[in-house]
Amino acid sequence: MNNSFTVFSGIYYAIIVIFTSFISFYSFDLFFYYLLNRFIAKKESNFYNKILKMNVDFTSKVAIIYPTKDDFVEKAFEKLLNINYKNADIYILDDSVEKGYKDKIDKFNNRCTILRRWEEKDYHGSKNKAGNINYFLQKKFDFDFLIILDADSYIEKDFVENCLKYFHTFNDIGILQAIEKPVEIKNLFQSFINTSHSSDVFYNGISYFSSNIFGQPLFYGHIAMIKRNTLEECGFSFPNLVGEDHAFSLEAIFKGYKICYAPNIICGCEEPPNLIAQRTKIIKFVGGDYEVMKKYWGKILKTDKLSFIKKIEFLSQKFMVSVFPLITLIFTFFLFGSRFFGSRYLYHFYSNFFELNTNLNFLNLLLGVFILFSGFLYFILIPLFQSINLKTFFLGILSNMFLLLVTCSYIFLLAWRCIKCIFGAKAKFCRTPKEQTKISFVEALKLNLSIVLTSLILLIIYVFLMIFSKIFFFDFFISFIIFAGLLSPFITILSNVILPEKTKK
């Protein structure tokens, strides 16, 4: 067989380049902010702490909205009712269907305003969270600032005045995003997810100092305060998308408003209790981010409100969530294809560990180096930077591997969601289950049946190709995905292991 650059290998290399480029940029982007934080964290922490120490009397009218749909968390709402700030009105935007949740909410009707849009005659609106928020905004309630919470948002007594202090300090911000930290960690699955560095990226504020200076902060849809002027400039409504939070972030940015993280305003949130809940949450993100990408990618590239680096950073983050699973699926099929159509002539970094290859060229070597570098950043250096000792360093590495295993266990479901979105299916808004229930192994197997069957089919094809080609080969990438899929029922029942009280966080 000659070494001509065939159409097949051309497409194959294109997939590899796209796949590798985004992984490398995403990993380096995370590493960059962690690295910078090491140098500026102390100085920036002192600066932000001075903001909260200000003694200012605020008179601004604040509206606090609490959208919920069959996921009301009474314990979290009671914390909200204990806030110090007096000039604040609380609104429960209840889309619940189940009577049990409605009854729980009705117990608080003398301490807040309860709005149920579907009980209003002739109301026709979007069934997602954006529709619920827009229903509230259409009422034209009087307020200067709007706070949006989730059903599982645990805020402190001084949350409102602390947020107002940021707006008093920075006149040019339109949205303030507080930071979440997981609470109510009850089982082994939640514990493993919570200790991964990827959770820290979103919850524990490790890189928020540097993100405020060099990056592009975003609004995450809850525990955030929005200035009324920002809402008015953006049409006093949220984009009717499942990913309404990032879509509204972009609308505010296009209007010239800044978004700021508040690294020292920490709120609690509840982690998904098991693999099924985690999967539901991520599938929703995939559809939501794809909608945002589809609607805004052109505007992002054209706007002068974002630097070139910030544009690439935003698009790469959206790519990693919305399109990356599909690229992974295509890449997997090409790996199988390369085996079937002559594996020993198509070199790729992920395979041929036990097979000599004579077609190694500069591009292959470069791609391999990039992937090694990305893995080193993601799995070694980032945990090292966030670690306080050797134990937490190794725990960080193991936790990262667990999160990768969890993600790979449902990567094909994410890819299927991508395909449906590409062919016109609308993203679905669905609540993340929060109930802690015991799942038997048989139930776990049924809940993961499509994943297990897909993994078994891949394993059979894998073995068949080895027999057909009469060459033993080990492909780490494919093997890991098969392994993760087959383990999905076992990962699911990790939630049955309840942590002792002293180890709960």
C-alpha positions as CSV (number, residue, x, y, z in Angstrom):
1,M,0.0,0.0,0.0
2,N,1.4,3.4,-0.9
3,N,1.6,6.4,1.4
4,S,-0.5,8.7,-0.6
5,F,-2.6,11.2,1.3
6,T,-6.0,9.7,0.6
7,V,-9.4,11.3,1.1
8,F,-10.0,9.1,4.1
9,S,-6.8,10.0,5.8
10,G,-7.4,13.7,5.0
11,I,-10.7,13.7,6.8
12,Y,-9.2,11.6,9.6
13,Y,-6.4,14.2,10.1
14,A,-8.9,17.1,10.0
15,I,-10.9,15.4,12.8
16,I,-7.7,14.9,14.8
17,V,-6.6,18.5,14.4
18,I,-10.0,19.9,15.5
19,F,-10.2,17.4,18.4
20,T,-6.7,18.1,19.6
21,S,-6.8,21.9,19.1
22,F,-9.9,22.4,21.3
23,I,-8.7,20.0,24.0
24,S,-5.3,21.8,24.0
25,F,-6.7,25.3,24.1
26,Y,-9.3,24.4,26.8
27,S,-6.7,22.7,29.0
28,F,-4.2,25.6,28.6
29,D,-7.0,28.1,29.3
30,L,-7.8,26.5,32.6
31,F,-4.1,26.1,33.4
32,F,-3.4,29.8,32.6
33,Y,-6.0,31.0,35.1
34,Y,-4.9,28.6,37.8
35,L,-1.3,29.7,37.2
36,L,-2.1,33.4,37.4
37,N,-4.1,32.9,40.5
38,R,-1.0,31.6,42.3
39,F,0.6,35.0,41.8
40,I,-2.4,37.4,42.4
41,A,-4.7,35.5,44.8
42,K,-3.4,37.1,48.0
43,K,-3.4,40.7,46.7
44,E,-6.8,40.3,45.0
45,S,-8.3,38.5,48.0
46,N,-7.4,41.4,50.2
47,F,-8.9,43.9,47.7
48,Y,-12.2,42.0,47.5
49,N,-12.4,41.5,51.3
50,K,-12.1,45.3,51.7
51,I,-15.3,45.6,49.6
52,L,-17.3,43.5,52.0
53,K,-15.9,45.5,55.0
54,M,-17.4,48.7,53.7
55,N,-20.0,50.3,56.0
56,V,-22.6,51.5,53.6
57,D,-26.4,52.0,54.2
58,F,-28.3,50.9,51.2
59,T,-31.9,51.8,50.3
60,S,-32.1,50.2,46.9
61,K,-35.2,48.1,46.3
62,V,-34.3,44.4,45.6
63,A,-36.5,41.7,44.1
64,I,-35.4,38.1,44.8
65,I,-36.9,35.5,42.5
66,Y,-36.9,31.8,43.2
67,P,-37.9,29.8,40.0
68,T,-38.8,26.2,40.8
69,K,-40.5,23.2,39.2
70,D,-41.0,20.2,41.3
71,D,-37.7,20.7,43.1
72,F,-38.5,23.0,46.0
73,V,-35.8,22.7,48.7
74,E,-37.4,23.9,52.0
75,K,-34.1,24.0,53.9
76,A,-32.6,26.4,51.3
77,F,-35.6,28.6,51.1
78,E,-35.7,29.0,54.9
79,K,-32.1,30.3,54.7
80,L,-33.3,32.9,52.1
81,L,-36.1,34.1,54.5
82,N,-33.4,34.9,57.1
83,I,-31.6,37.5,55.1
84,N,-30.7,40.8,56.9
85,Y,-31.7,43.2,54.1
86,K,-35.1,44.7,54.8
87,N,-36.0,46.4,51.5
88,A,-36.3,43.1,49.6
89,D,-39.3,41.3,48.2
90,I,-39.2,37.6,47.7
91,Y,-41.1,35.9,44.8
92,I,-41.5,32.1,44.3
93,L,-42.1,31.5,40.6
94,D,-43.7,28.1,40.9
95,D,-44.1,25.9,37.8
96,S,-44.6,22.8,39.9
97,V,-47.0,20.0,38.8
98,E,-46.7,17.7,41.7
99,K,-49.1,18.5,44.6
100,G,-46.6,17.7,47.2
101,Y,-44.2,20.5,46.1
102,K,-47.1,22.9,45.7
103,D,-48.2,22.2,49.3
104,K,-44.7,22.8,50.6
105,I,-44.5,26.2,48.9
106,D,-48.0,27.2,50.0
107,K,-46.8,27.0,53.6
108,F,-44.8,30.2,53.0
109,N,-47.5,32.2,51.3
110,N,-47.6,34.7,54.2
111,R,-43.9,35.5,53.9
112,C,-43.4,35.9,50.1
113,T,-45.4,36.3,46.9
114,I,-46.1,33.1,45.0
115,L,-46.7,33.3,41.2
116,R,-48.0,30.4,39.2
117,R,-48.2,31.4,35.6
118,W,-50.1,28.3,34.4
119,E,-53.0,29.1,36.7
120,E,-53.5,32.3,34.8
121,K,-56.3,32.1,32.2
122,D,-55.2,32.2,28.6
123,Y,-51.5,32.3,29.5
124,H,-49.3,31.0,26.7
125,G,-45.5,31.1,27.3
126,S,-42.4,29.1,27.1
127,K,-42.2,26.2,29.5
128,N,-38.5,26.6,30.3
129,K,-36.9,28.7,33.0
130,A,-36.5,31.7,30.8
131,G,-40.3,31.7,30.3
132,N,-40.8,31.6,34.0
133,I,-38.5,34.6,34.6
134,N,-40.0,36.6,31.7
135,Y,-43.5,36.0,33.2
136,F,-42.3,37.7,36.4
137,L,-40.6,40.6,34.4
138,Q,-43.8,41.2,32.5
139,K,-45.5,42.1,35.8
140,K,-43.4,45.2,36.0
141,F,-42.7,45.0,39.7
142,D,-40.8,47.8,41.3
143,F,-37.1,47.1,42.0
144,D,-33.6,48.5,41.4
145,F,-31.8,45.2,41.5
146,L,-32.9,41.6,40.7
147,I,-31.5,38.5,42.4
148,I,-32.1,35.1,40.7
149,L,-31.7,32.0,42.8
150,D,-32.2,28.3,42.1
151,A,-34.3,25.9,44.2
152,D,-31.1,24.5,45.9
153,S,-29.3,27.9,46.4
154,Y,-28.2,28.3,50.0
155,I,-27.4,32.0,50.7
156,E,-26.0,33.7,53.8
157,K,-27.8,36.4,55.8
158,D,-25.7,39.2,54.4
159,F,-25.9,38.1,50.7
160,V,-27.9,41.0,49.5
161,E,-25.9,43.8,51.0
162,N,-22.6,42.2,50.1
163,C,-23.8,42.1,46.4
164,L,-24.8,45.8,46.6
165,K,-21.3,46.7,47.9
166,Y,-19.8,45.3,44.7
167,F,-22.2,47.5,42.6
168,H,-21.3,50.5,44.8
169,T,-17.6,49.8,44.2
170,F,-17.8,49.1,40.4
171,N,-20.1,51.4,38.6
172,D,-19.7,49.7,35.2
173,I,-20.9,46.2,36.1
174,G,-24.3,45.1,35.0
175,I,-24.3,41.5,36.5
176,L,-22.6,40.2,39.6
177,Q,-22.1,36.4,39.8
178,A,-21.6,34.9,43.2
179,I,-19.7,31.6,43.7
180,E,-21.2,28.3,44.6
181,K,-19.8,25.6,46.8
182,P,-21.4,22.2,47.1
183,V,-23.2,21.4,50.3
184,E,-25.3,18.5,51.6
185,I,-22.8,15.9,50.3
186,K,-24.5,12.7,51.4
187,N,-23.1,9.8,49.4
188,L,-19.9,8.5,47.8
189,F,-20.8,9.6,44.2
190,Q,-21.4,13.2,45.3
191,S,-18.1,13.1,47.3
192,F,-16.1,12.0,44.2
193,I,-17.7,14.6,42.0
194,N,-17.2,17.3,44.5
195,T,-13.5,16.7,45.0
196,S,-12.7,16.9,41.3
197,H,-10.8,20.1,40.1
198,S,-13.5,20.6,37.4
199,S,-16.0,21.2,40.2
200,D,-13.6,23.8,41.7
201,V,-13.5,25.6,38.4
202,F,-17.2,26.4,38.7
203,Y,-17.8,26.3,42.5
204,N,-14.8,27.0,44.7
205,G,-13.6,30.2,43.1
206,I,-10.0,29.1,42.6
207,S,-9.5,30.9,39.3
208,Y,-12.1,33.7,39.7
209,F,-9.6,36.3,40.7
210,S,-7.6,35.9,37.4
211,S,-10.8,35.5,35.4
212,N,-12.1,38.9,36.5
213,I,-8.9,40.5,35.2
214,F,-8.0,38.6,32.1
215,G,-11.0,36.5,31.2
216,Q,-14.7,36.9,30.4
217,P,-16.9,36.2,33.5
218,L,-20.3,34.8,32.7
219,F,-23.7,34.8,34.4
220,Y,-24.7,31.2,35.5
221,G,-28.4,31.7,35.9
222,H,-28.6,31.8,39.7
223,I,-27.0,33.4,42.9
224,A,-26.5,36.5,40.8
225,M,-27.6,40.1,41.0
226,I,-28.6,42.1,37.9
227,K,-28.9,45.9,37.7
228,R,-32.3,47.0,36.4
229,N,-30.6,49.2,33.8
230,T,-29.0,46.1,32.4
231,L,-32.4,44.4,32.1
232,E,-33.9,47.4,30.4
233,E,-31.1,47.7,27.9
234,C,-31.6,44.0,27.0
235,G,-35.4,44.4,26.4
236,F,-36.4,43.6,30.0
237,S,-36.6,39.9,29.1
238,F,-34.4,36.8,28.9
239,P,-33.6,35.0,25.6
240,N,-36.1,32.2,25.2
241,L,-33.4,29.5,25.3
242,V,-32.6,26.6,27.6
243,G,-29.2,28.2,28.0
244,E,-30.8,31.5,28.9
245,D,-28.0,32.4,31.4
246,H,-25.1,32.5,28.9
247,A,-27.4,34.0,26.2
248,F,-28.3,36.9,28.6
249,S,-24.6,37.2,29.4
250,L,-23.9,37.8,25.8
251,E,-26.8,40.3,25.4
252,A,-25.4,42.3,28.3
253,I,-21.9,42.2,27.0
254,F,-23.1,43.4,23.5
255,K,-24.8,46.3,25.3
256,G,-21.5,47.3,26.9
257,Y,-22.1,46.0,30.5
258,K,-19.5,44.1,32.4
259,I,-20.0,40.9,34.4
260,C,-18.0,40.4,37.6
261,Y,-17.4,37.4,39.7
262,A,-17.6,37.9,43.5
263,P,-15.0,35.3,44.8
264,N,-15.7,36.1,48.4
265,I,-19.5,35.8,48.2
266,I,-19.9,32.0,48.6
267,C,-23.3,30.2,48.4
268,G,-24.2,26.6,48.8
269,C,-25.7,24.3,46.2
270,E,-26.6,20.6,46.1
271,E,-24.8,18.2,43.8
272,P,-26.7,15.7,41.7
273,P,-27.2,12.7,43.9
274,N,-26.3,10.0,41.4
275,L,-25.0,9.3,37.9
276,I,-28.5,9.5,36.3
277,A,-29.1,13.0,37.8
278,Q,-25.6,14.1,36.7
279,R,-26.3,12.8,33.2
280,T,-29.6,14.7,33.0
281,K,-27.9,17.9,34.0
282,I,-25.1,17.6,31.4
283,I,-27.5,16.6,28.6
284,K,-29.4,19.7,29.3
285,F,-26.2,21.8,29.1
286,V,-25.3,20.2,25.8
287,G,-28.6,21.2,24.2
288,G,-28.6,24.6,25.8
289,D,-25.0,25.5,24.8
290,Y,-25.7,24.3,21.2
291,E,-28.6,26.7,21.0
292,V,-26.5,29.6,22.3
293,M,-23.7,28.7,19.8
294,K,-26.1,28.5,16.9
295,K,-27.7,31.8,17.7
296,Y,-24.7,33.9,18.8
297,W,-21.5,32.6,17.2
298,G,-21.8,35.2,14.3
299,K,-22.4,38.0,16.7
300,I,-19.6,36.9,19.0
301,L,-17.1,37.0,16.1
302,K,-18.3,40.4,14.9
303,T,-18.7,42.3,18.2
304,D,-16.0,44.8,19.3
305,K,-16.9,44.3,23.0
306,L,-14.8,41.1,23.2
307,S,-11.1,40.7,22.5
308,F,-10.1,38.1,20.0
309,I,-8.8,35.8,22.8
310,K,-12.0,36.2,24.8
311,K,-14.0,35.2,21.7
312,I,-11.9,32.1,21.2
313,E,-12.1,31.3,24.9
314,F,-15.9,31.6,25.0
315,L,-16.3,29.6,21.8
316,S,-13.9,26.8,22.9
317,Q,-15.8,26.5,26.2
318,K,-19.1,26.2,24.3
319,F,-17.5,23.8,21.9
320,M,-16.3,21.5,24.7
321,V,-19.9,21.2,26.0
322,S,-22.1,21.3,22.9
323,V,-20.1,19.8,20.0
324,F,-17.2,17.9,21.6
325,P,-19.2,14.8,22.4
326,L,-20.2,14.5,18.7
327,I,-16.5,15.0,17.6
328,T,-15.6,12.2,20.1
329,L,-18.2,9.9,18.4
330,I,-16.9,10.7,14.9
331,F,-13.3,10.3,16.1
332,T,-14.1,6.9,17.6
333,F,-15.6,5.7,14.3
334,F,-12.5,6.9,12.5
335,L,-10.3,5.0,14.8
336,F,-12.3,1.8,14.0
337,G,-12.2,2.7,10.3
338,S,-8.4,3.2,10.4
339,R,-8.1,-0.3,11.8
340,F,-10.5,-1.9,9.3
341,F,-8.9,-0.1,6.2
342,G,-5.3,-0.8,7.1
343,S,-4.3,0.1,10.6
344,R,-0.6,-0.3,10.2
345,Y,-0.5,2.6,7.7
346,L,-2.5,5.2,9.5
347,Y,-0.7,6.4,12.6
348,H,-2.6,8.1,15.3
349,F,-1.4,9.0,18.7
350,Y,-4.0,7.1,20.7
351,S,-3.3,3.7,19.4
352,N,-0.5,1.5,18.0
353,F,1.1,1.2,21.4
354,F,2.0,-2.4,20.6
355,E,2.6,-2.0,16.9
356,L,5.5,-0.6,14.9
357,N,4.5,2.2,12.6
358,T,6.6,3.4,9.7
359,N,4.4,6.3,8.7
360,L,5.3,8.7,11.5
361,N,5.4,12.3,10.2
362,F,5.8,15.7,11.7
363,L,2.0,16.3,12.0
364,N,1.5,13.1,13.9
365,L,4.3,14.0,16.3
366,L,3.0,17.5,16.8
367,L,-0.5,16.2,17.6
368,G,0.9,13.7,20.0
369,V,2.9,16.3,21.8
370,F,-0.2,18.6,22.1
371,I,-2.3,15.8,23.6
372,L,0.4,14.8,26.0
373,F,0.8,18.4,27.0
374,S,-3.0,18.9,27.5
375,G,-3.2,15.7,29.6
376,F,-0.3,16.9,31.7
377,L,-1.9,20.3,32.3
378,Y,-5.3,18.9,33.1
379,F,-4.4,15.9,35.2
380,I,-1.1,16.9,36.8
381,L,-0.4,20.6,37.0
382,I,-3.9,22.0,37.8
383,P,-4.3,19.6,40.8
384,L,-0.8,20.5,41.8
385,F,-1.6,24.2,41.9
386,Q,-4.8,23.7,43.9
387,S,-3.2,21.2,46.3
388,I,-2.1,22.1,49.8
389,N,-0.2,18.9,50.4
390,L,0.8,15.6,48.7
391,K,-2.4,13.9,49.8
392,T,-4.7,16.5,48.1
393,F,-2.5,16.4,45.0
394,F,-3.0,12.7,44.4
395,L,-6.7,13.0,45.5
396,G,-7.1,15.6,42.8
397,I,-5.6,13.4,40.1
398,L,-7.8,10.4,41.1
399,S,-10.9,12.7,41.2
400,N,-10.1,14.0,37.8
401,M,-9.9,10.5,36.4
402,F,-13.2,9.7,38.1
403,L,-14.9,12.7,36.5
404,L,-13.5,11.7,33.1
405,L,-14.8,8.1,33.7
406,V,-18.3,9.5,34.5
407,T,-18.3,11.8,31.4
408,C,-17.1,9.0,29.1
409,S,-19.8,6.6,30.5
410,Y,-22.5,8.7,28.8
411,I,-20.5,10.3,26.0
412,F,-22.6,8.6,23.3
413,L,-25.8,9.9,24.8
414,L,-24.3,13.4,24.7
415,A,-23.3,12.8,21.1
416,W,-26.9,11.7,20.3
417,R,-28.2,14.9,21.9
418,C,-25.8,16.9,19.6
419,I,-27.0,15.1,16.5
420,K,-30.6,15.7,17.4
421,C,-29.9,19.4,17.9
422,I,-28.0,19.7,14.6
423,F,-31.0,18.2,12.8
424,G,-33.4,20.7,14.3
425,A,-34.5,19.3,17.7
426,K,-35.0,21.9,20.3
427,A,-33.0,21.8,23.5
428,K,-35.1,20.4,26.4
429,F,-35.4,22.1,29.7
430,C,-35.6,19.4,32.4
431,R,-35.0,19.7,36.1
432,T,-32.0,17.9,37.7
433,P,-33.4,15.2,40.1
434,K,-32.4,16.0,43.7
435,E,-34.0,13.2,45.5
436,Q,-31.7,10.7,47.3
437,T,-33.1,7.3,46.5
438,K,-31.6,3.8,46.8
439,I,-31.0,2.2,43.4
440,S,-30.7,-1.6,43.1
441,F,-28.2,-3.0,40.6
442,V,-31.0,-4.3,38.4
443,E,-32.5,-0.8,38.3
444,A,-29.1,0.7,37.6
445,L,-28.6,-1.8,34.7
446,K,-32.0,-0.8,33.2
447,L,-31.3,2.9,33.6
448,N,-28.0,2.4,31.7
449,L,-29.1,-0.3,29.3
450,S,-28.5,1.7,26.1
451,I,-25.0,2.7,27.3
452,V,-24.1,-0.9,28.3
453,L,-25.4,-2.3,25.0
454,T,-23.5,0.3,23.0
455,S,-20.3,-0.5,24.9
456,L,-20.7,-4.3,24.3
457,I,-21.2,-3.7,20.6
458,L,-18.1,-1.6,20.4
459,L,-16.2,-4.3,22.4
460,I,-17.4,-7.0,19.9
461,I,-16.3,-4.9,16.9
462,Y,-13.0,-4.2,18.7
463,V,-12.3,-8.0,19.2
464,F,-13.5,-8.8,15.6
465,L,-11.1,-6.3,14.1
466,M,-8.2,-7.8,16.0
467,I,-9.2,-11.3,14.8
468,F,-9.8,-10.0,11.2
469,S,-6.5,-8.1,10.9
470,K,-4.6,-10.8,12.9
471,I,-2.9,-8.0,14.8
472,F,-3.3,-7.4,18.5
473,F,-3.6,-3.7,19.2
474,F,-4.5,-1.7,22.2
475,D,-6.3,1.6,21.7
476,F,-6.5,3.5,25.0
477,F,-9.1,6.0,23.8
478,I,-11.6,3.4,22.6
479,S,-10.9,1.1,25.5
480,F,-11.5,3.8,28.1
481,I,-14.9,4.7,26.5
482,I,-15.9,1.0,26.4
483,F,-14.7,0.5,30.0
484,A,-16.6,3.6,31.2
485,G,-19.8,2.5,29.5
486,L,-19.7,-1.0,31.0
487,L,-19.0,0.5,34.4
488,S,-22.0,2.9,34.3
489,P,-24.3,0.6,36.4
490,F,-21.6,0.3,39.1
491,I,-21.0,4.1,39.1
492,T,-24.7,4.6,39.5
493,I,-25.0,2.5,42.7
494,L,-22.1,4.4,44.3
495,S,-24.9,6.8,45.4
496,N,-26.2,4.0,47.7
497,V,-23.1,4.4,49.9
498,I,-24.2,7.0,52.4
499,L,-21.3,8.9,54.1
500,P,-21.0,8.9,57.9
501,E,-22.1,12.2,59.4
502,K,-18.5,13.3,60.2
503,T,-17.4,13.0,56.6
504,K,-20.4,14.9,55.1
505,K,-19.6,18.4,53.8
